[in-house]
């Protein structure tokens, strides 16, 4: 199983090009992080992967099949997308929102197995007490975890996650990243994840794509992609790497 993104070019409404020929590949069991400064095109890029945006040049394929040729319902079984935050689902209880992730598999009505599966996911995320709470009443961190839970219930082959740890405290960040990493390894899923925290990228990624101004300037294992020189060139800060996995800023 593999995901291949080749030479993606994208612009909004025919304006200035935002992505300038971006490419990467990911295989089953790999967690690939996408990092880079604000505004460099990370979110736009993963939306192109998930066909939310349509590139005017380039291709995205899953196991050799161009995603543009896959029906939306079938694509939802392949790729699960978790946005940064959602203002929707007002008034919908958490359990109902999670069950939306089963929509691609439901032919007539929700099955008991769908409900049990959703509750099981909530238990794993220590969110069982929020089962019948309106999504709109959740805190920012709880909403983020609920969106991630919906993707788990969806059970896609490829997880596409846009800053899933952005509203979480340190404990929950590590729990979510550990779970995502475990899913990739044990279930042989592909995980594409946008991160701002370079230390999380160093610790959990199999590969890291460093983006800058609409380009991927380095794509390799974290220790090769996220070097002090590359980070200086992209972020404009000096860093030091300790034990090959911890990044600290130096004067």
C-alpha positions in Angstrom: 0.0 0.0 0.0 1.4 3.4 -0.9 0.4 7.0 -1.5 2.2 8.9 -4.2 2.0 12.7 -4.7 3.7 13.9 -7.8 4.5 17.5 -8.9 1.4 19.2 -7.3 0.8 22.8 -8.4 -2.1 24.7 -6.9 -3.5 28.3 -6.8 -6.6 29.7 -5.3 -9.1 30.9 -8.0 -6.3 31.1 -10.6 -4.3 33.6 -8.6 -0.7 33.4 -7.4 0.6 29.8 -7.2 0.6 28.5 -3.7 2.2 25.1 -4.3 5.1 24.8 -6.7 5.5 21.2 -7.8 5.3 19.4 -4.4 5.9 15.7 -4.3 6.2 13.0 -1.6 5.5 9.3 -1.1 4.4 7.2 1.9 4.1 3.5 2.4 2.0 1.3 4.6 3.2 1.6 8.2 4.8 5.0 7.8 4.1 8.2 9.7 5.1 11.2 7.6 5.1 14.6 9.2 4.8 17.9 7.3 6.5 20.8 9.1 7.3 24.4 8.2 6.5 28.0 9.0 3.0 29.5 9.1 1.7 30.2 5.6 4.1 27.9 3.8 1.3 25.7 2.3 1.1 22.8 4.6 -2.7 22.8 5.0 -3.3 23.5 1.3 -1.0 20.6 0.4 -2.9 18.0 2.5 -6.2 19.3 1.2 -4.9 18.5 -2.3 -4.0 15.0 -1.2 -7.6 14.5 0.1 -9.2 16.1 -3.0 -10.7 19.0 -1.0 -8.7 21.2 -3.3 -8.0 20.2 -7.0 -4.5 20.9 -8.2 -4.2 22.3 -11.7 -1.2 20.2 -12.3 0.2 17.0 -10.9 -1.3 13.9 -9.5 -2.2 12.0 -6.3 -2.5 8.3 -6.4 -3.3 5.5 -4.0 -1.8 2.1 -4.9 -1.4 3.4 -8.4 -5.0 4.6 -8.8 -5.5 8.4 -9.3 -7.7 9.6 -6.6 -9.6 11.8 -9.0 -11.0 8.7 -10.5 -12.3 7.4 -7.2 -15.9 8.1 -6.2 -16.2 10.3 -3.1 -17.8 7.5 -1.0 -15.1 5.1 -1.8 -12.4 7.7 -1.2 -13.8 8.2 2.3 -12.9 4.5 2.9 -9.4 5.2 1.8 -8.6 8.6 3.3 -9.7 10.1 6.6 -9.2 13.8 7.1 -8.9 15.6 10.5 -9.0 19.4 10.1 -7.4 21.8 12.6 -10.8 22.7 14.1 -14.4 22.6 13.1 -17.1 25.2 13.8 -19.8 22.8 12.5 -21.7 20.0 14.1 -23.6 22.5 16.4 -26.0 20.6 18.6 -24.8 17.2 17.5 -23.8 14.9 20.4 -20.3 13.5 20.3 -21.5 10.0 19.7 -23.5 11.1 16.7 -20.5 13.0 15.3 -18.3 10.0 15.6 -20.9 7.8 13.8 -20.7 10.2 10.8 -17.3 8.5 10.3 -19.2 5.3 9.5 -21.2 6.9 6.7 -19.2 5.4 3.9 -20.0 1.9 5.2 -23.7 2.3 6.1 -26.0 1.1 3.4 -29.3 1.4 5.3 -29.1 2.1 9.0 -26.5 2.3 11.7 -25.7 -1.1 13.2 -25.1 -1.9 16.8 -21.5 -2.8 15.9 -21.0 0.8 14.6 -22.2 2.2 17.9 -20.1 -0.2 19.9 -17.1 0.6 17.8 -17.5 4.4 18.4 -17.9 3.9 22.1 -14.8 1.8 22.2 -12.9 4.6 20.5 -14.1 7.1 23.1 -13.0 4.7 25.9 -9.5 4.5 24.3 -9.3 8.3 24.3 -10.7 8.6 27.8 -13.7 10.5 26.5 -16.5 8.1 27.4 -18.1 10.6 29.7 -18.5 13.0 26.8 -20.6 10.5 24.7 -23.9 12.4 24.9 -22.4 15.9 25.3 -23.1 18.3 22.4 -20.0 18.8 20.3 -20.4 22.6 20.5 -20.1 22.4 24.3 -16.6 20.8 24.2 -13.4 22.7 24.9 -11.0 23.3 22.1 -8.9 20.3 23.1 -11.9 18.0 23.5 -13.2 19.1 20.0 -9.8 18.2 18.6 -9.8 14.8 20.2 -13.4 14.2 19.0 -12.4 15.0 15.4 -9.6 12.5 15.7 -11.9 9.9 17.2 -14.3 10.3 14.2 -11.3 9.5 11.9 -10.6 6.4 14.0 -14.2 5.3 13.7 -14.0 5.9 9.9 -11.0 3.4 9.8 -9.4 4.6 6.6 -6.2 3.3 5.0 -4.7 6.8 5.1 -5.0 9.2 7.9 -4.5 12.9 6.9 -4.2 15.0 10.1 -3.9 18.7 10.2 -2.3 19.7 13.6 -4.2 17.2 15.7 -2.3 18.2 18.8 -2.7 22.0 18.4 -5.2 22.5 21.3 -4.0 19.7 23.5 -1.9 19.8 26.7 1.4 18.0 26.8 0.0 14.8 28.2 -2.7 14.5 25.6 -0.3 15.5 22.8 1.9 12.6 23.7 -1.0 10.2 24.0 -2.4 11.1 20.6 1.0 11.0 18.9 1.7 7.6 20.5 -1.7 6.3 19.4 -1.2 7.6 15.8 2.2 6.0 15.7 0.9 2.7 17.0 -1.9 2.7 14.5 0.6 3.2 11.6 2.8 0.4 12.9 0.4 -2.3 14.1 -2.4 -1.7 11.5 0.0 -0.8 8.6 -1.8 2.5 7.9 -0.4 5.5 6.2 -0.3 8.6 8.4 0.3 12.1 6.9 0.3 14.6 9.7 0.9 18.4 9.8 2.8 19.4 12.9 4.2 22.6 14.4 6.2 21.0 17.1 9.5 19.9 15.6 10.2 17.7 18.6 7.1 15.7 18.0 8.1 15.3 14.4 11.6 14.1 15.4 10.3 11.7 18.0 7.4 10.0 16.1 8.0 10.4 12.3 9.4 7.8 9.9 9.9 10.6 7.4 9.6 14.4 7.6 8.8 16.9 4.8 10.1 20.4 5.5 8.1 23.0 3.6 9.0 26.6 2.8 7.1 29.0 0.5 5.1 26.3 -1.3 8.0 23.9 -1.8 9.2 20.8 0.0 12.9 21.7 0.6 13.8 18.4 2.3 12.1 15.0 2.6 13.8 12.2 4.4 14.1 10.6 7.8 13.8 13.3 10.5 17.5 13.3 11.3 18.3 14.1 7.7 15.4 16.4 6.9 15.4 18.5 10.1 19.1 19.4 10.3 20.2 22.6 12.1 21.1 24.1 8.7 17.8 23.3 7.1 15.9 24.6 10.1 18.0 27.8 10.1 17.3 28.3 6.4 13.5 27.8 6.8 12.7 29.2 10.3 15.6 31.6 10.7 16.5 30.2 14.1 19.6 28.4 15.4 18.9 25.0 17.0 20.9 22.1 18.4 19.8 18.5 18.3 20.4 16.4 21.4 20.6 12.6 21.3 19.4 12.7 17.7 15.8 13.4 18.6 15.5 16.5 20.8 15.6 20.0 19.3 16.4 23.1 21.4 16.8 26.7 20.3 20.2 28.3 20.9 21.2 31.9 20.9 
